[in-house]
Every structure is written in structure tokens, then in C-alpha cells.
Amino acid sequence: MSKAPEQHQILSVTQLNQNVGQLLEQHLPRIWVEGELSNLSRPTSGHLYFTLKDQNAQVRCAMFRNNQKSVTFNIKNGLQVLVRCRAGIYTGRGDYQLIIEHLEEAGFGILQRKFEELKHRLNEEGLFSTKSKMQIPASIQHIGVITSPSGAAIRDILAVLSRRFPYIKVSIYPSSVQGERAAKDIVNAIQLADSDNRCDVLVLSRGGGSIEDLWPFNEESVARAIYSCKLPLVSAIGHEIDFTIADFVSDHRAATPSAAAELLSPDSEKILQQFAYVEQQLIKLSKRRIQELHQKCDLLSQRLKHPSRKLADQANELESLHKRLLQSVTTRLERKNLNFDSISIRFKANTPTTSIVSIQKDLSLFINRLHPAVTKQLARFDFRYNQAVTTLDAFSPVKTLGRGYSVLKNEQGVVIKLKSDVDIGELITAQLVDGEIICSINKITNNIVRSLPEK
């Protein structure tokens, strides 16, 4: 007897392609791939279809229209590109392909992407914040320059300083500004200049170049060294169109090394012109002040009198003051005498004896008026008191008990009002006018005491 065939899972082609696609998406969810773009196709749908290849292999790619907004360059065959993508499979044909999410030019694009990522991260940490930036000193006597001692940047800086204000001291902190060791050299130079603390301001500088040449100034270590520096630091890197991470972290950015030197140095010719202008103004003010003093001296000389004449004038003034003083004293004494007479008359009319007699009269009058009022008020209070005692006696519970009534309470001391409040055999207490008696409930009836009809 032959064996039954083994049962196998049978997949349709669609299911197979779907499973393969899921495996690709799980194991390669998002990747970066670099290659040469070829077989570019632009259908009316707006999507892009092309092949990405290198010397030994190629792969189909699809970039949908909504992912093309970040592409700022012309996409064409033969272009070396870097793509961020997901690996998948086109189920209809079973073709393995890449779904492109982002596309940029290779080489420059990689560096630019690193630049933007570091720029964004450092900005989020606050290294670019204006609050942490230091002001450039108004008066600078010593500048520290971090650059290559043989480069064009230091020559430009020294030339500008020599032309504009040659009295500023310059200290050069040598560092390589290009190559693999440049970033480390720059960091060491910044830390050395900062620890020296001899300079008023530092300049981080180099000449122009490609993004690769300027890349040491985009390193994170350089950015953090600039941020930690306690001296004001001016970046002067490359040309005016060149921007590096160091420019964003520095306290101030100069477009070129020469611009940095002009920023930090005053113009000696302008200073001399200002001194000349101040000198002219000082001379004018001095001449005007001397003329004013001459005029004042002439006026004082005209007002100056002979000593004997001045003594005579002072004697006349003294005699006039003596007369006015005597008159003032006499007038004041007369006024005081009049006030004294008036006070004496008032005192005689109001002696203490007179005041005491008047007060005694007022006191007798008040006593005569007070006695009837107090007597009347006491009679009113006595009447109200008797009335309250009568009312209280009428409503007194003791008086009610005295008329033959009693108050019944259960064992808990609660007043019994209804027959339902007690049971047969329960002990109750009857409160009488002269004591209590303990009773036992033997029988409960339905006899109802009718209240008297109202009149």
C-alpha cells in the first residue's frame, strides 16, 4: 500500500512576492546607498524611475512625487548620488527595487548633510544662542590669532593692522587649518590662548577653500572649544560666502580675515582727524573763556571802590540797621505789654474759686436730674423681671408634675411618647415631682386620650 503524499504549504505567486517584500522591509527598513544614476524615466504621473549602479551591480529604484520636494538640483543620467531608501519588491513583476525617500548629490552632499545635522544638534543645545555670546571690547590692545603662521590669512590680518593701527600687539597661536590633524590643533590652540589670558580678543582664521578644505572648522570638538572659551572670539574663515559651524558658535563672524582685522582695529587716520578736531575745539573754547574772564575783570575793576568810601557806606548802613533794631525792639515790647494786660484781666475774671462754684452748681443740677431717671429705670427692670418669673413658672415642667402628671422613660432614658415605643415586660421609669418609680409593662391597650376641643 503506497504512502499518502505529504501536505505542503502552497503559495500563490502574489503571496510569495508579498512575503519576500515583508522580509526585505523588516531586515532593511531604511538604508543609505550611493551609486550612479542611469535609465532615468519621468512618466506623466510625476514619479521618477531609474537604475542605481556601480561597476559590478545595479538595482531598480522608484521615487514618488511627494518625496521630490527636497531635491534642489537637476536629476540626470550619469550623476553620482546618495539616497536614503527602503528595500522592497514590486509585487506585480516580482522585481526587487529601492523606494527612495531622499536623494542628494554624493561627495559634497554627504558633507553638507553632516554639516546640517551637526548644526541642528548644536543649535538645539544652545551653542548658537545670542545670550551666551560676548561683546567685542571697545578698546583692544592685544589680539591673539589662531591660524597657520605661513598662510595668507595671517599676512592679510597683519597688513590691515599695520595700515590702520600698528600699535596693537599681535600674538600668533600656530595651528594647521587643513587636514586630519587640523581640528585637534585648532582645539589645542584655542585652549592655550584662553589659558594664557594675555589677549583682549581672539581671531580664528584661515583663507578660502572648498568645503573639504574648511571641514576642520565644522568639527564638533572645535565648536565646543569655541563655546567654552572665556575670551571673546571672532571667526574669519574663508570668503564671505563660506559658512562653517565655527562661525555660528563664535561671538562674532567676520566675512574675511581682512574684515576681522578692520573690525578689531581703529582707523589711525580717523583718530588723528578726531584729535585735530578736538584740538581746534579746545583752542576755540580756551580763547572764548579768556575773553570772558577779561570782560569780567574789567567789570569788577569798575565796581571796585576806595576803602574810605566803602567804610563810610558801611557806617551809614550800620546806623540804619541800629535805628531799625531799636524800633523793632520797642514795638515788640509794647505788643507784649498789651498781651500781658489782656491775660491779667481774663485771669482775674476767672479765678479758681469762681470756677469751683460754677462746677458745684452744675454737679447739683446733674444729681437732681439723675436720681429720678435711675428710679424710673429700676422700676422698669423690676416689672420686666416679675413678668419673666411668672411666665417661667407657668411653663415649668416641675409644676406640671405637681398636678399629677409624670414623665415615662425607657431603660435607655428616652422619653416614651407612643405605645409602640415599649414592649410587654419592659421596665420603664416614671419621673414624679418628688422622685422616680420603676414600673413593668404588663398590658398595652388602645385607649386614646382625646384632647379638649378648641374654643
VOGULUM-537282 format. One record per residue (C-alpha): residue in three letters; x, y, z. Coordinates in Angstrom, 2 decimals, always signed. Layout:
+-----+---------+---------+---------+
|   r |      px |      py |      pz |
+-----+---------+---------+---------+
| ALA |       X |       Y |       Z |
...
+-----+---------+---------+---------+
END
This chain:
+-----+---------+---------+---------+
|   r |      px |      py |      pz |
+-----+---------+---------+---------+
| MET |   +0.00 |   +0.00 |   +0.00 |
| SER |   +1.54 |   +3.39 |   -1.07 |
| LYS |   +2.09 |   +6.22 |   +1.42 |
| ALA |   -0.10 |   +9.36 |   +1.28 |
| PRO |   +1.66 |  +12.41 |   -0.17 |
| GLU |   +2.97 |  +14.89 |   +2.42 |
| GLN |   +0.95 |  +18.09 |   +2.84 |
| HIS |   +2.94 |  +21.23 |   +1.80 |
| GLN |   +2.02 |  +24.93 |   +2.15 |
| ILE |   +1.33 |  +26.13 |   -1.35 |
| LEU |   +1.76 |  +29.86 |   -2.05 |
| SER |   +0.49 |  +31.83 |   -4.96 |
| VAL |   +2.99 |  +33.98 |   -6.80 |
| THR |   +1.38 |  +37.10 |   -5.28 |
| GLN |   +1.71 |  +35.67 |   -1.79 |
| LEU |   +5.32 |  +34.73 |   -2.45 |
| ASN |   +6.18 |  +38.25 |   -3.61 |
| GLN |   +4.35 |  +39.78 |   -0.66 |
| ASN |   +6.27 |  +37.58 |   +1.81 |
| VAL |   +9.58 |  +38.46 |   +0.17 |
| GLY |   +8.65 |  +42.15 |   +0.31 |
| GLN |   +7.83 |  +41.90 |   +4.03 |
| LEU |  +11.17 |  +40.19 |   +4.70 |
| LEU |  +13.03 |  +42.97 |   +2.88 |
| GLU |  +11.17 |  +45.71 |   +4.74 |
| GLN |  +11.83 |  +44.04 |   +8.11 |
| HIS |  +15.55 |  +43.46 |   +7.59 |
| LEU |  +16.30 |  +46.63 |   +5.59 |
| PRO |  +13.83 |  +49.22 |   +6.92 |
| ARG |  +15.86 |  +52.33 |   +5.99 |
| ILE |  +19.35 |  +52.45 |   +4.43 |
| TRP |  +21.72 |  +54.82 |   +2.61 |
| VAL |  +23.05 |  +53.75 |   -0.80 |
| GLU |  +25.50 |  +55.54 |   -3.12 |
| GLY |  +25.76 |  +54.91 |   -6.86 |
| GLU |  +25.49 |  +56.28 |  -10.40 |
| LEU |  +22.04 |  +57.25 |  -11.68 |
| SER |  +21.02 |  +55.78 |  -15.09 |
| ASN |  +17.96 |  +54.78 |  -17.16 |
| LEU |  +16.05 |  +57.79 |  -15.79 |
| SER |  +12.34 |  +57.80 |  -16.63 |
| ARG |   +9.83 |  +60.62 |  -15.94 |
| PRO |   +6.24 |  +59.48 |  -16.66 |
| THR |   +3.29 |  +61.91 |  -16.57 |
| SER |   +2.44 |  +60.80 |  -13.01 |
| GLY |   +5.40 |  +62.85 |  -11.74 |
| HIS |   +7.15 |  +59.82 |  -10.20 |
| LEU |  +10.79 |  +59.03 |  -11.05 |
| TYR |  +12.06 |  +55.60 |  -12.06 |
| PHE |  +15.76 |  +54.94 |  -12.58 |
| THR |  +18.59 |  +52.47 |  -12.03 |
| LEU |  +21.31 |  +52.91 |   -9.44 |
| LYS |  +24.54 |  +51.16 |  -10.36 |
| ASP |  +28.23 |  +50.79 |   -9.64 |
| GLN |  +30.94 |  +48.87 |  -11.54 |
| ASN |  +29.60 |  +45.41 |  -10.62 |
| ALA |  +25.86 |  +45.65 |   -9.94 |
| GLN |  +22.68 |  +47.64 |  -10.38 |
| VAL |  +19.24 |  +47.95 |   -8.75 |
| ARG |  +15.92 |  +49.43 |   -9.85 |
| CYS |  +14.68 |  +52.50 |   -7.94 |
| ALA |  +11.40 |  +54.41 |   -7.62 |
| MET |  +10.99 |  +57.91 |   -6.16 |
| PHE |   +7.42 |  +59.10 |   -5.75 |
| ARG |   +6.41 |  +62.67 |   -6.44 |
| ASN |   +5.78 |  +63.70 |   -2.80 |
| ASN |   +9.40 |  +62.80 |   -1.88 |
| GLN |  +10.94 |  +65.07 |   -4.54 |
| LYS |  +10.34 |  +68.41 |   -2.77 |
| SER |  +13.77 |  +68.45 |   -1.08 |
| VAL |  +15.67 |  +67.90 |   -4.38 |
| THR |  +17.19 |  +71.26 |   -5.42 |
| PHE |  +19.41 |  +70.11 |   -8.34 |
| ASN |  +18.77 |  +68.75 |  -11.81 |
| ILE |  +18.43 |  +64.95 |  -11.76 |
| LYS |  +20.05 |  +63.40 |  -14.85 |
| ASN |  +21.75 |  +60.23 |  -16.03 |
| GLY |  +25.39 |  +59.74 |  -15.03 |
| LEU |  +25.00 |  +61.71 |  -11.79 |
| GLN |  +26.67 |  +60.24 |   -8.68 |
| VAL |  +24.02 |  +60.36 |   -5.95 |
| LEU |  +23.42 |  +59.32 |   -2.34 |
| VAL |  +19.91 |  +58.06 |   -1.49 |
| ARG |  +18.03 |  +57.23 |   +1.69 |
| CYS |  +15.63 |  +54.42 |   +0.88 |
| ARG |  +13.68 |  +51.29 |   +1.88 |
| ALA |  +14.23 |  +47.95 |   +0.19 |
| GLY |  +11.11 |  +46.34 |   -1.26 |
| ILE |   +9.68 |  +44.34 |   -4.13 |
| TYR |   +7.25 |  +45.27 |   -6.87 |
| THR |   +4.63 |  +42.57 |   -6.36 |
| GLY |   +3.24 |  +42.72 |   -9.89 |
| ARG |   +6.51 |  +41.71 |  -11.56 |
| GLY |   +8.49 |  +40.33 |   -8.63 |
| ASP |  +11.21 |  +42.90 |   -9.25 |
| TYR |  +13.42 |  +43.83 |   -6.31 |
| GLN |  +13.64 |  +47.65 |   -6.02 |
| LEU |  +14.51 |  +50.57 |   -3.74 |
| ILE |  +11.85 |  +53.09 |   -2.65 |
| ILE |  +13.70 |  +56.44 |   -2.49 |
| GLU |  +12.77 |  +58.84 |   +0.33 |
| HIS |  +15.64 |  +61.31 |   -0.04 |
| LEU |  +18.16 |  +61.97 |   -2.83 |
| GLU |  +21.27 |  +64.19 |   -2.83 |
| GLU |  +24.50 |  +64.54 |   -4.73 |
| ALA |  +27.29 |  +62.31 |   -3.44 |
| GLY |  +30.55 |  +63.73 |   -2.10 |
| PHE |  +29.52 |  +67.33 |   -1.38 |
| GLY |  +26.09 |  +66.10 |   -0.37 |
| ILE |  +27.47 |  +63.84 |   +2.37 |
| LEU |  +29.48 |  +66.63 |   +3.91 |
| GLN |  +26.57 |  +69.02 |   +3.61 |
| ARG |  +24.30 |  +66.53 |   +5.34 |
| LYS |  +26.79 |  +66.10 |   +8.19 |
| PHE |  +27.07 |  +69.88 |   +8.39 |
| GLU |  +23.29 |  +70.35 |   +8.66 |
| GLU |  +22.89 |  +67.53 |  +11.20 |
| LEU |  +25.63 |  +68.92 |  +13.48 |
| LYS |  +24.34 |  +72.46 |  +13.04 |
| HIS |  +20.84 |  +71.40 |  +14.07 |
| ARG |  +22.05 |  +69.42 |  +17.09 |
| LEU |  +24.33 |  +72.16 |  +18.41 |
| ASN |  +21.63 |  +74.76 |  +17.88 |
| GLU |  +19.22 |  +72.65 |  +19.93 |
| GLU |  +21.83 |  +72.53 |  +22.73 |
| GLY |  +22.05 |  +76.33 |  +22.72 |
| LEU |  +25.62 |  +76.76 |  +21.42 |
| PHE |  +24.42 |  +79.33 |  +18.86 |
| SER |  +22.34 |  +81.35 |  +21.35 |
| THR |  +22.98 |  +85.10 |  +21.33 |
| LYS |  +22.61 |  +85.13 |  +25.13 |
| SER |  +25.93 |  +83.28 |  +25.54 |
| LYS |  +27.89 |  +85.47 |  +23.09 |
| MET |  +30.36 |  +88.03 |  +24.49 |
| GLN |  +30.71 |  +91.61 |  +23.32 |
| ILE |  +33.84 |  +92.67 |  +21.45 |
| PRO |  +35.86 |  +95.06 |  +23.72 |
| ALA |  +35.64 |  +98.72 |  +22.72 |
| SER |  +39.37 |  +99.25 |  +23.31 |
| ILE |  +41.70 |  +96.48 |  +22.11 |
| GLN |  +45.42 |  +96.46 |  +22.80 |
| HIS |  +46.31 |  +92.81 |  +22.22 |
| ILE |  +44.90 |  +90.38 |  +19.60 |
| GLY |  +45.53 |  +86.63 |  +19.53 |
| VAL |  +45.34 |  +85.00 |  +16.08 |
| ILE |  +44.80 |  +81.24 |  +15.73 |
| THR |  +45.86 |  +80.24 |  +12.23 |
| SER |  +48.66 |  +78.84 |  +10.14 |
| PRO |  +51.74 |  +81.08 |  +10.56 |
| SER |  +52.60 |  +80.62 |   +6.87 |
| GLY |  +49.11 |  +81.11 |   +5.43 |
| ALA |  +47.63 |  +84.06 |   +3.58 |
| ALA |  +45.20 |  +84.80 |   +6.40 |
| ILE |  +47.84 |  +85.98 |   +8.89 |
| ARG |  +49.51 |  +88.11 |   +6.19 |
| ASP |  +46.20 |  +89.83 |   +5.42 |
| ILE |  +45.49 |  +90.46 |   +9.13 |
| LEU |  +48.96 |  +91.90 |   +9.82 |
| ALA |  +48.80 |  +94.08 |   +6.70 |
| VAL |  +45.48 |  +95.61 |   +7.71 |
| LEU |  +46.58 |  +96.18 |  +11.32 |
| SER |  +49.85 |  +97.78 |  +10.14 |
| ARG |  +47.90 | +100.13 |   +7.88 |
| ARG |  +45.10 | +101.03 |  +10.27 |
| PHE |  +46.59 | +100.91 |  +13.79 |
| PRO |  +50.09 |  +99.43 |  +14.14 |
| TYR |  +50.14 |  +99.93 |  +17.93 |
| ILE |  +48.05 |  +96.80 |  +18.63 |
| LYS |  +50.04 |  +93.78 |  +19.81 |
| VAL |  +49.53 |  +90.53 |  +17.93 |
| SER |  +50.23 |  +87.02 |  +19.29 |
| ILE |  +50.09 |  +84.11 |  +16.84 |
| TYR |  +48.94 |  +80.71 |  +18.14 |
| PRO |  +50.07 |  +78.43 |  +15.29 |
| SER |  +47.79 |  +75.66 |  +14.11 |
| SER |  +47.27 |  +73.64 |  +10.97 |
| VAL |  +43.99 |  +74.68 |   +9.31 |
| GLN |  +43.56 |  +71.82 |   +6.84 |
| GLY |  +43.89 |  +68.06 |   +7.02 |
| GLU |  +43.22 |  +65.32 |   +9.54 |
| ARG |  +45.18 |  +66.90 |  +12.42 |
| ALA |  +43.75 |  +70.40 |  +11.90 |
| ALA |  +40.74 |  +70.06 |  +14.22 |
| LYS |  +42.89 |  +68.81 |  +17.11 |
| ASP |  +45.48 |  +71.56 |  +16.52 |
| ILE |  +42.77 |  +74.23 |  +16.47 |
| VAL |  +41.27 |  +72.98 |  +19.76 |
| ASN |  +44.72 |  +72.96 |  +21.42 |
| ALA |  +45.48 |  +76.49 |  +20.16 |
| ILE |  +42.14 |  +77.85 |  +21.46 |
| GLN |  +42.69 |  +76.27 |  +24.88 |
| LEU |  +46.27 |  +77.60 |  +25.03 |
| ALA |  +45.22 |  +81.16 |  +24.11 |
| ASP |  +42.36 |  +81.01 |  +26.60 |
| SER |  +44.61 |  +79.81 |  +29.44 |
| ASP |  +47.27 |  +82.48 |  +28.63 |
| ASN |  +44.65 |  +85.21 |  +29.11 |
| ARG |  +47.02 |  +87.78 |  +27.63 |
| CYS |  +44.83 |  +88.90 |  +24.75 |
| ASP |  +41.73 |  +91.07 |  +24.70 |
| VAL |  +40.20 |  +89.10 |  +21.84 |
| LEU |  +40.97 |  +86.02 |  +19.71 |
| VAL |  +40.65 |  +85.59 |  +15.93 |
| LEU |  +40.19 |  +82.12 |  +14.42 |
| SER |  +41.15 |  +82.48 |  +10.79 |
| ARG |  +42.15 |  +80.86 |   +7.50 |
| GLY |  +41.81 |  +81.67 |   +3.81 |
| GLY |  +39.18 |  +80.40 |   +1.41 |
| GLY |  +38.79 |  +76.86 |   +0.08 |
| SER |  +36.37 |  +74.07 |   -0.72 |
| ILE |  +34.05 |  +72.55 |   +1.83 |
| GLU |  +36.57 |  +69.74 |   +2.27 |
| ASP |  +39.36 |  +72.27 |   +2.96 |
| LEU |  +37.26 |  +74.12 |   +5.53 |
| TRP |  +35.91 |  +70.95 |   +7.16 |
| PRO |  +38.12 |  +71.12 |  +10.33 |
| PHE |  +36.10 |  +74.21 |  +11.28 |
| ASN |  +32.91 |  +72.10 |  +11.08 |
| GLU |  +34.12 |  +69.56 |  +13.63 |
| GLU |  +32.17 |  +69.27 |  +16.89 |
| SER |  +35.32 |  +69.41 |  +19.03 |
| VAL |  +36.24 |  +72.81 |  +17.54 |
| ALA |  +32.71 |  +74.13 |  +18.14 |
| ARG |  +32.75 |  +73.10 |  +21.79 |
| ALA |  +36.23 |  +74.57 |  +22.32 |
| ILE |  +34.99 |  +77.91 |  +20.96 |
| TYR |  +31.89 |  +77.77 |  +23.16 |
| SER |  +34.00 |  +77.05 |  +26.28 |
| CYS |  +36.49 |  +79.84 |  +25.54 |
| LYS |  +36.32 |  +82.65 |  +28.13 |
| LEU |  +37.79 |  +85.26 |  +25.77 |
| PRO |  +35.74 |  +86.91 |  +23.01 |
| LEU |  +36.42 |  +85.06 |  +19.74 |
| VAL |  +35.91 |  +86.31 |  +16.18 |
| SER |  +35.75 |  +83.81 |  +13.32 |
| ALA |  +37.25 |  +84.85 |   +9.98 |
| ILE |  +37.18 |  +81.70 |   +7.87 |
| GLY |  +37.22 |  +81.57 |   +4.10 |
| HIS |  +35.41 |  +84.06 |   +1.91 |
| GLU |  +32.21 |  +85.98 |   +2.54 |
| ILE |  +30.02 |  +83.20 |   +1.12 |
| ASP |  +31.66 |  +80.48 |   +3.24 |
| PHE |  +29.89 |  +79.50 |   +6.46 |
| THR |  +31.16 |  +76.96 |   +8.99 |
| ILE |  +29.94 |  +75.67 |  +12.34 |
| ALA |  +32.67 |  +77.77 |  +13.97 |
| ASP |  +31.01 |  +80.92 |  +12.54 |
| PHE |  +27.74 |  +80.12 |  +14.31 |
| VAL |  +29.37 |  +79.38 |  +17.69 |
| SER |  +31.79 |  +82.34 |  +17.67 |
| ASP |  +30.92 |  +85.57 |  +19.42 |
| HIS |  +31.22 |  +87.44 |  +16.11 |
| ARG |  +31.75 |  +86.47 |  +12.45 |
| ALA |  +33.87 |  +88.43 |  +10.03 |
| ALA |  +33.45 |  +87.80 |   +6.32 |
| THR |  +37.21 |  +87.54 |   +5.70 |
| PRO |  +40.46 |  +87.72 |   +7.71 |
| SER |  +40.95 |  +91.29 |   +6.49 |
| ALA |  +37.44 |  +92.19 |   +7.64 |
| ALA |  +38.25 |  +90.79 |  +11.10 |
| ALA |  +41.35 |  +92.99 |  +11.33 |
| GLU |  +39.32 |  +96.05 |  +10.30 |
| LEU |  +36.64 |  +95.17 |  +12.84 |
| LEU |  +39.10 |  +94.95 |  +15.73 |
| SER |  +41.33 |  +97.91 |  +14.90 |
| PRO |  +40.51 | +101.61 |  +14.84 |
| ASP |  +41.47 | +103.71 |  +11.82 |
| SER |  +44.55 | +105.74 |  +12.86 |
| GLU |  +43.82 | +108.41 |  +10.24 |
| LYS |  +40.32 | +108.93 |  +11.61 |
| ILE |  +41.71 | +109.05 |  +15.14 |
| LEU |  +44.23 | +111.72 |  +14.11 |
| GLN |  +41.43 | +113.67 |  +12.42 |
| GLN |  +39.38 | +113.42 |  +15.59 |
| PHE |  +42.33 | +114.61 |  +17.67 |
| ALA |  +42.83 | +117.56 |  +15.31 |
| TYR |  +39.14 | +118.44 |  +15.56 |
| VAL |  +39.21 | +118.20 |  +19.36 |
| GLU |  +42.35 | +120.35 |  +19.42 |
| GLN |  +40.65 | +123.07 |  +17.33 |
| GLN |  +37.56 | +122.98 |  +19.55 |
| LEU |  +39.73 | +123.20 |  +22.68 |
| ILE |  +41.59 | +126.22 |  +21.30 |
| LYS |  +38.28 | +127.97 |  +20.46 |
| LEU |  +36.86 | +127.28 |  +23.90 |
| SER |  +40.06 | +128.46 |  +25.60 |
| LYS |  +40.06 | +131.76 |  +23.66 |
| ARG |  +36.39 | +132.32 |  +24.42 |
| ARG |  +36.94 | +131.62 |  +28.12 |
| ILE |  +39.91 | +134.02 |  +28.26 |
| GLN |  +37.82 | +136.78 |  +26.63 |
| GLU |  +35.02 | +136.21 |  +29.16 |
| LEU |  +37.49 | +136.44 |  +32.04 |
| HIS |  +38.94 | +139.71 |  +30.64 |
| GLN |  +35.46 | +141.22 |  +30.45 |
| LYS |  +34.66 | +140.09 |  +33.98 |
| CYS |  +37.93 | +141.58 |  +35.24 |
| ASP |  +37.10 | +144.93 |  +33.60 |
| LEU |  +33.63 | +144.93 |  +35.16 |
| LEU |  +34.98 | +144.16 |  +38.62 |
| SER |  +37.61 | +146.88 |  +38.33 |
| GLN |  +34.85 | +149.41 |  +37.54 |
| ARG |  +32.83 | +148.31 |  +40.56 |
| LEU |  +35.85 | +148.45 |  +42.88 |
| LYS |  +35.57 | +151.39 |  +45.42 |
| HIS |  +38.14 | +153.25 |  +47.57 |
| PRO |  +38.44 | +151.76 |  +51.09 |
| SER |  +37.46 | +155.04 |  +52.83 |
| ARG |  +34.31 | +155.30 |  +50.69 |
| LYS |  +33.45 | +151.73 |  +51.37 |
| LEU |  +33.91 | +152.32 |  +55.15 |
| ALA |  +31.61 | +155.34 |  +55.02 |
| ASP |  +28.94 | +153.37 |  +53.18 |
| GLN |  +29.21 | +150.59 |  +55.73 |
| ALA |  +28.96 | +153.11 |  +58.65 |
| ASN |  +25.75 | +154.56 |  +57.15 |
| GLU |  +24.33 | +151.10 |  +56.68 |
| LEU |  +25.23 | +150.20 |  +60.30 |
| GLU |  +23.48 | +153.30 |  +61.67 |
| SER |  +20.38 | +152.47 |  +59.62 |
| LEU |  +20.36 | +148.93 |  +60.96 |
| HIS |  +20.74 | +150.26 |  +64.57 |
| LYS |  +17.69 | +152.51 |  +64.20 |
| ARG |  +15.61 | +149.69 |  +62.68 |
| LEU |  +16.67 | +147.38 |  +65.54 |
| LEU |  +15.64 | +149.85 |  +68.26 |
| GLN |  +12.31 | +150.47 |  +66.60 |
| SER |  +11.68 | +146.75 |  +66.25 |
| VAL |  +12.53 | +146.04 |  +69.91 |
| THR |  +10.28 | +148.89 |  +71.13 |
| THR |   +7.36 | +147.72 |  +69.01 |
| ARG |   +7.77 | +144.14 |  +70.23 |
| LEU |   +7.85 | +145.23 |  +73.92 |
| GLU |   +4.66 | +147.27 |  +73.51 |
| ARG |   +2.91 | +144.30 |  +71.90 |
| LYS |   +3.99 | +142.01 |  +74.75 |
| ASN |   +2.74 | +144.51 |  +77.39 |
| LEU |   -0.67 | +144.64 |  +75.72 |
| ASN |   -0.87 | +140.83 |  +75.69 |
| PHE |   +0.10 | +140.71 |  +79.37 |
| ASP |   -2.63 | +143.19 |  +80.39 |
| SER |   -5.23 | +141.21 |  +78.44 |
| ILE |   -4.20 | +137.96 |  +80.13 |
| SER |   -4.28 | +139.58 |  +83.60 |
| ILE |   -7.87 | +140.81 |  +83.08 |
| ARG |   -9.01 | +137.38 |  +81.90 |
| PHE |   -7.27 | +135.70 |  +84.88 |
| LYS |   -8.96 | +137.98 |  +87.42 |
| ALA |  -12.35 | +137.31 |  +85.85 |
| ASN |  -11.79 | +133.52 |  +86.01 |
| THR |  -10.28 | +132.73 |  +89.43 |
| PRO |  -10.23 | +129.10 |  +90.71 |
| THR |  -12.88 | +129.90 |  +93.34 |
| THR |  -15.27 | +131.15 |  +90.68 |
| SER |  -14.69 | +128.04 |  +88.58 |
| ILE |  -15.28 | +125.69 |  +91.57 |
| VAL |  -18.61 | +127.40 |  +92.46 |
| SER |  -19.76 | +127.06 |  +88.84 |
| ILE |  -18.79 | +123.38 |  +88.70 |
| GLN |  -20.61 | +122.67 |  +92.03 |
| LYS |  -23.80 | +124.23 |  +90.66 |
| ASP |  -23.58 | +122.06 |  +87.53 |
| LEU |  -22.93 | +118.96 |  +89.69 |
| SER |  -26.00 | +119.58 |  +91.90 |
| LEU |  -28.13 | +120.03 |  +88.80 |
| PHE |  -26.89 | +116.72 |  +87.31 |
| ILE |  -27.52 | +114.84 |  +90.62 |
| ASN |  -31.10 | +116.16 |  +90.80 |
| ARG |  -31.74 | +115.01 |  +87.23 |
| LEU |  -30.01 | +111.62 |  +87.64 |
| HIS |  -31.98 | +110.34 |  +90.72 |
| PRO |  -35.48 | +110.31 |  +89.11 |
| ALA |  -34.07 | +108.73 |  +85.94 |
| VAL |  -32.37 | +105.89 |  +87.86 |
| THR |  -35.50 | +105.27 |  +89.96 |
| LYS |  -37.64 | +105.07 |  +86.84 |
| GLN |  -35.22 | +102.70 |  +85.09 |
| LEU |  -35.06 | +100.36 |  +88.16 |
| ALA |  -38.88 | +100.22 |  +88.34 |
| ARG |  -38.99 |  +99.26 |  +84.65 |
| PHE |  -36.41 |  +96.44 |  +85.17 |
| ASP |  -38.31 |  +95.16 |  +88.29 |
| PHE |  -41.54 |  +94.93 |  +86.31 |
| ARG |  -39.89 |  +93.01 |  +83.48 |
| TYR |  -38.24 |  +90.62 |  +86.00 |
| ASN |  -41.56 |  +89.78 |  +87.76 |
| GLN |  -43.21 |  +89.25 |  +84.38 |
| ALA |  -40.45 |  +86.80 |  +83.31 |
| VAL |  -40.70 |  +84.85 |  +86.61 |
| THR |  -44.46 |  +84.47 |  +86.19 |
| THR |  -44.05 |  +83.21 |  +82.59 |
| LEU |  -41.30 |  +80.77 |  +83.58 |
| ASP |  -43.39 |  +79.38 |  +86.44 |
| ALA |  -46.35 |  +78.81 |  +84.12 |
| PHE |  -44.26 |  +76.69 |  +81.77 |
| SER |  -42.16 |  +74.86 |  +84.43 |
| PRO |  -42.06 |  +71.03 |  +84.00 |
| VAL |  -41.92 |  +70.63 |  +87.80 |
| LYS |  -45.22 |  +72.44 |  +88.20 |
| THR |  -46.76 |  +70.15 |  +85.58 |
| LEU |  -45.55 |  +67.11 |  +87.55 |
| GLY |  -47.10 |  +68.62 |  +90.65 |
| ARG |  -50.52 |  +68.50 |  +89.05 |
| GLY |  -50.35 |  +64.67 |  +88.89 |
| TYR |  -48.51 |  +64.13 |  +85.67 |
| SER |  -45.39 |  +62.00 |  +85.21 |
| VAL |  -42.71 |  +61.56 |  +82.56 |
| LEU |  -42.12 |  +57.98 |  +81.33 |
| LYS |  -38.68 |  +56.91 |  +80.11 |
| ASN |  -37.39 |  +53.57 |  +78.81 |
| GLU |  -34.28 |  +51.83 |  +80.07 |
| GLN |  -32.12 |  +53.96 |  +77.78 |
| GLY |  -33.55 |  +57.15 |  +79.32 |
| VAL |  -35.54 |  +58.10 |  +76.19 |
| VAL |  -38.95 |  +59.72 |  +76.83 |
| ILE |  -41.84 |  +57.41 |  +75.83 |
| LYS |  -44.42 |  +59.17 |  +73.67 |
| LEU |  -46.20 |  +56.28 |  +71.88 |
| LYS |  -47.24 |  +52.75 |  +72.88 |
| SER |  -45.06 |  +51.44 |  +70.10 |
| ASP |  -42.04 |  +52.75 |  +71.98 |
| VAL |  -42.36 |  +49.92 |  +74.62 |
| ASP |  -42.93 |  +46.16 |  +74.74 |
| ILE |  -44.62 |  +43.80 |  +77.28 |
| GLY |  -42.30 |  +43.03 |  +80.18 |
| GLU |  -40.04 |  +46.02 |  +79.59 |
| LEU |  -39.02 |  +48.08 |  +82.63 |
| ILE |  -39.72 |  +51.80 |  +82.47 |
| THR |  -39.06 |  +54.74 |  +84.82 |
| ALA |  -41.80 |  +57.18 |  +85.86 |
| GLN |  -40.47 |  +60.63 |  +86.83 |
| LEU |  -42.71 |  +62.18 |  +89.61 |
| VAL |  -42.49 |  +65.54 |  +91.32 |
| ASP |  -40.66 |  +64.08 |  +94.31 |
| GLY |  -38.71 |  +61.16 |  +92.74 |
| GLU |  -38.82 |  +58.19 |  +90.37 |
| ILE |  -40.55 |  +54.76 |  +90.38 |
| ILE |  -39.66 |  +51.69 |  +88.34 |
| CYS |  -42.59 |  +50.05 |  +86.53 |
| SER |  -43.03 |  +46.91 |  +84.43 |
| ILE |  -45.23 |  +46.83 |  +81.31 |
| ASN |  -47.91 |  +44.13 |  +81.79 |
| LYS |  -50.50 |  +45.21 |  +79.26 |
| ILE |  -50.82 |  +47.64 |  +76.35 |
| THR |  -54.35 |  +48.90 |  +75.33 |
| ASN |  -55.65 |  +51.08 |  +72.54 |
| ASN |  -57.46 |  +53.63 |  +74.77 |
| ILE |  -56.83 |  +57.07 |  +73.30 |
| VAL |  -56.98 |  +60.26 |  +75.36 |
| ARG |  -58.86 |  +62.81 |  +73.36 |
| SER |  -57.72 |  +66.38 |  +73.52 |
| LEU |  -60.18 |  +69.04 |  +74.56 |
| PRO |  -61.92 |  +70.74 |  +71.67 |
| GLU |  -60.72 |  +74.16 |  +70.76 |
| LYS |  -62.89 |  +77.09 |  +71.75 |
+-----+---------+---------+---------+
END
